[in-house]
Amino acid sequence: MFDKQYFPTLSNNPEVAYFDSAATSQTHQYVLDAMHKYYISHRSSPARGEYPFAEQTDIASAQARYAVSQLINVEADQVVFTSGTTQGLNWIAEWHRNAPTVIITEAEHHANIVPWLQQGRTKQNGRLRVIPMDPYTGEVDLVEAEDIMAECEPRSLVSIIGTSNVTGIRQPWEQLAKMAHYHNHSVCVDFCQTVAHEQIDLSENQIEWAVFSAHKMYGPTGIGALYSAFDFTELKAMLYGGGAVEHVTFNDVAFMKGVHKHEPGTPNTAGIIGFGVAADLIQYEGYEKIKYQENSVCQQLYDSGILDLPLDWITPYREPAQHWNHVPAIYSFVPQQGHPSDVAALLAHTNTAVRTGKLCAHPYVDSLSNRGVVRISIAPYNTQEDCDTLVSDLSRVLSMLE
């Protein structure tokens, strides 16, 4: 189900070794089929019309919301559709404008840094606290995290990344959430780099907020999900107008209840439907099989000789044959000679696609390398041939930088 043949961009460019899935994964053919079906057979606005194919759109949208909610094991009416993780984090920031302190980690993506800075929160003024990362494991320093949470005034917000987009290391978000709740803080987790790779069960590991995006999990761009343990009816709307209201006069407005209060205007209906299909595909394939396939790709990279190249690894080394549930899907490095941008420029003329730079995580990358990094991110659709191409192209490029 996740072989290369099911991803049109890959099958249409068979010579390309695509190792940039952490930036955007390829879109599955079944997702495209569902979106195409919407456009050619029942294009209409959900919850707007009473004719037959408008009702078909209503059903498809509702099924998508349910499918997405099942990825994190919550109720469908606890998930609002957004344009993506960035919008979700911006909304959560606005809802927590009056929180005494916001606690983040050193490894955060800009989407979980910039909204807080825009509120006037900084590390210097103490309204933004930053938990450091252990440089050897790539994980949050739990002792330091406990100390910071204990120091902060109750009802602060702990907003953390679930999996680093720089190292691919999974963070112990469950433990951090328990710590936060012990100190009477709320918790938000960015699962953008997590949801395609492992099961997230928020019925057992309760948090107040979660966000993720479809385009990181074989779905379309421009659509994401925001989960809240709170009643969406009680939360301030961030957008106004359209179908999010029950009644309007020139003197008053009555908003719709629940998730619909936060989804005004004509929605990205095709994207919602595609998102739902992507979620169904992951559930059908199963996380155990997905992780097994990713671990196999990791082993294939090692078999291709990637560890023999002159590279300084940013991602802590983990043997793929052991503890395969915890092998990262992201590997970042710095070339021993030359600059990551040189690697990027030279690889642009090969059949290998990777990511270079500071990965929209400047503070963390700056703490690891003063030159930026090169990031390899894998997916189940990567093959032995892809791995051989990557290692061969990297070897030639690195020899040119000696």
N, C-alpha and C positions, 0 to 999 in steps of 0.2 A: 504493500500500500504506500510505502514511503520510498520506493525505488525511484531512480532518476527518471524513468519513463513516464511517471505521473506528473512531472513538472515541466511544462512546455518550454520555459526559458532554457532549461538545461538540455532537453532533448533537441531543441532547435539550435543549440550551440554546443554540440557534443565535444568539441575540442577544449572547452573552458573547464578548468578546475575551480569551482566556486567555493571559496572558504571565507565568505563574509556573511554568514547566516545570522550572526549576532546583530548586524546592522539591519538586515531585512532578509528573512527566509524566503525561499521561492514559494510561489503560490501553487497549490495543488490543483490538478485538472478538475477534480470534482467540485472544488470551490468555484472555479471559473464557470463550470457547467451550470451550477445553481444560479449564479449571478446572471448568466446569459439567459437562462430560462425566465428569470424575472423580467428582464428587459423585453423579451420577445413574446411572452405569453400572459403576464399579469402585471405589467408596469402600472402602478397606481400608488397612491399615498396610503399608508396604513392608518386605520382609525379615522378615515375621512369619508369613505364611500360605502354604500350599502349594496352595490351591484356585485355579481358573483366573483369576478376576478379581484376586486378590491378586498373581498372577504378572504380570498386565497392569500393575498399579501398580508392581511392581518394574521392569519394562521402561521404563515412562514416566519413572520417577525416574532411572534410569540414563541414558536418552536426554537428560534435562534436564541432568544433570551434564556430560555430554559436550558439549552445545551451549554451556553457559556457559563451559566450559574453552576452547572454540574461539575465543571472543571475544578471548581474550588469548594464544591459541596455545600452550597448555600441555596436559599430559596430564590426563585426567579425575580420576585418583587424586591430583592435586595441588590439588584444590579441595574445600574443606569448606563446607557451607551454614551460614549464620549468620542471625540475625534482621535483619542489615543491617550497613552500614559501621561504625556506632558500636560494635556488639558485637565486630566483627573487630578494630578498633583497640584496644579494651579488652583483648582476649585477647593481642594482640601486645605490649601494654604489660606485661602480667603475665609473659609469657615473657622479657621483657627487663628484669625488675626489677633484675638485677645488672649491667646494662651500665654501664660507667664514666660515659658521657655520652650524652645523647640530643640530637640536632641536628634542629631543625625550622625552618620558615620563618615569617616575620612574617605570612604570609597564611593560616595554618592555621585550619580549622574547630575549634570547641571540642572535637569528638570526638578531635582529635589534640593537644589542649593539656591538658584537665582530667585524663585518666588519668595524665599525667606529674606534674602538680602533686600529685595524690593520693599519689604515691610520695615526696613530699618534694623533688622536683626543682624548682628555680627558676632563673630567669636570674641572680638575685642570688648564689646559692651555686655557680653554675657547672656544676651537673649537668644543666642545660637550656640549650643554646646556641641562639640565634635568628639565622637568616640574614636580613638586611634585604632589602627589595624596592626595586628601582629605581623611583622615583616617576614617571619619564617613560615607561618601557616597560611597567610593571606586572609585570616579570619579576624573578626572583631575581638578586641581585647576585653574579655568578659569581666575581668576584675575592675578595669577602668570604667567599663559601662555601668557596673553596679554602683561605683562611687559617684559617678556623674548623676545618675538617676536619683540617688539618695540626697544629693545636694540641691536638686531642683525642686521648686515649689510644686505641690500637688496640682493635678489637672494640666500639666504640661503635655506636650505631644512628642512621642518618639517616632520619628519617620525615617525608615531605613530601607536599604536595598536588599532584596532577597538573595540575589546572585550578582556578583560583581561583573560589570560589562568589560572590565579591564583584565581581570585574571580568570574569570569563570568560576571562582571559588564560591561555593554556597555558604551563606552566612547562617549562624544558629538563631534564626529569627524566632523560633518557638521559645527558646530560653530567654531571649531578649524581651519577648512579649510578656512572659511570666514575671520577669524582673520589673518591667514597666508597670504592670497591673498591681504588683505588690506595693509600689510607691505611688499608686493612684494616678498613673499617667495613661493617656490613650495611645494607641499604636496604629501606625500606617506602614504597610509593606508594599514596596514596588516589586511586583513579580514579573516584570517585563522579560527578564532573562531566565526566568524559572519555569513559567507555566508550560513551555513546550517540552520540558525535559523531565519533570517529576510531578507526582500527584501532590496537590495542595488541599488539605482538608481543614477548612475553617470551622467545621462543626466540632472538631476535637481541639484545635488550636485557635482559640477565639481571639480575634483582633477587631478593632473598630473600623479599619479602612484597608482596602486593597485596590491596586490598579494594575492593568496590563493591557497589551496591544495585540491586535490580530496579526499584524504583519511580521511579528516575531514567531508566529506559530502556524505558518503555512497559509495564512489568510490574506485578505486584501489590506491595502493601506488606508489610512484615514478613518479607522474605526477602532475603538477600544472599550474597556469596561471599567467601571468604578463600583466597587462594593462598599456598602456601609451597613454596620450593625444597627444604626439609628434609623428611625422612621423618616423616609425622604420627604414626607409631607411637612415635617417640622423644620427642615433645612431650607435656608434662604436660596431662592433660585438665582443662578448665575447668568442666565439668559432669559429674555422676556419676549412674549408675543406668541403668535401662531396658535397651534393646537394645544398649548399647555394650560389653557384657561377654560373654565366652565362657563363663565359669564363676564361680560365687560360692559360698563356704561362709561360715560364721560366723567363719572365721579368715583367709580370703584371697579375693582377687579376681584374675581374669585378664581383662584388657581385650582387646577386639577390636583388630585391626591396622588401620593406615591411617586413612582419613578417618572410618570408622565409629566409631572410638574417641571422636571428638569430636562425635558426633551422637546423644546418648542420648535416650530418651523417644520418644513418637510425634512424628514430624516434621511440619512445615507442608507436608504432601504436595501439597495443591492449589497452594500458593505455589511450591513447587519446580517443579511441572509448568508453571505459568504463566511462571516465570522462564525455563525452557528454551525455551518458545515465543517469548517476547520476544527471546531471544538468536538464535533461528533467523530471526525476522523481520528483525532488523538485518542478519544475514549475507545473507539473501535479497535485501533491498533494496540493500545495499552501501553502504559508507561514502562512496564518491565521490558517489553520488546524494543521500544524506542531506545531505552538506555543501553540495552544489549547491543543494538546496532551502532550506537554512538561509541560505545567502548570498543567495538570491532574496528571502527574507523581510526580510533586512537591507536590501537595496536598496529594497524596497517601503516600509519605514519611512522611509528617506531621501526617497523620492518623495512620501510623505505629508506631509513637512514637519517631521519631528521635530527636525531641526537648527535650525529657525527659532524654536523655543521658548526661553524664557528659563531655560535649564538650565546648570548647571556639571557637566560630565561627569567622572565618576570613572574610567570605563573609557577608556583611551587610544583616541583616534579612529583607525580604520583604514578606508580606502576599500574598500567591498565589491567593487568591480569588479576589484581587483588582489589577487593572492595569496590567492584565496578560501579556500584550505585553512586559513588562519590567522585568518579573521574570527571573532571571539568569538560565542558564542550567548547571552552575558549582557552587559547594558549597565546600569551604575548611574550615578545622577546625584543632585545636590542642587539643589533649586529655588533660583533667585536671590532669590526673595522667599518668606517663610513658612518652614515647617518640614516635613520629610518626613512627620511624623505628621499634619500638616494635609492634605497631599496624600492620604495614606491614608484619612483620615476622609471627605474629599470624594469620592474615587474609589469609596468603598463604596456610594455612591448612584448609580453609573453602571454601564455594562456592561463595564467594564475591570477585569481581575484582574491585579494586580502585587504585589510584595512590598516592604515597607518595614521600616526598623529597622536593626539591627546584624548581621542575617543569621547569627547563631550564629558570628560571627567578630569579637568585640568588639575585640581588640587591633588588628587590621588596619583595621577601619572607623574606629576612633578616631584612627588615624594619618592617615586620609584626610579625615575630616569629624567635627566635634564635634557634629553633629546627626543622625547616622545617614544613611542613603541610601534612595533609591527604586531598586528593581531591576526591570528588564525582562528576561525570559528567553524566548527564542524556541525554536520547534520546527518541524519540517517541516510540521506541520498548520496553522500560522498562514497566513492568507490576506491578500490586499490589503484586503478588507473589515475584517478584524481590525486591520490597521495604521491604516486610516483612522479606525476607532472609537477606538483608543488615542490617536492624535494629537488628535482632536477633543475627547475627554473631558479629556485633559491640558490642552489649550489653555483650555477653560472653567474648569477647576479653578485653573489658575495665574492666570488673570485675576481670580479671586475673592480671591487672596492678595496682589494688588498694593496 
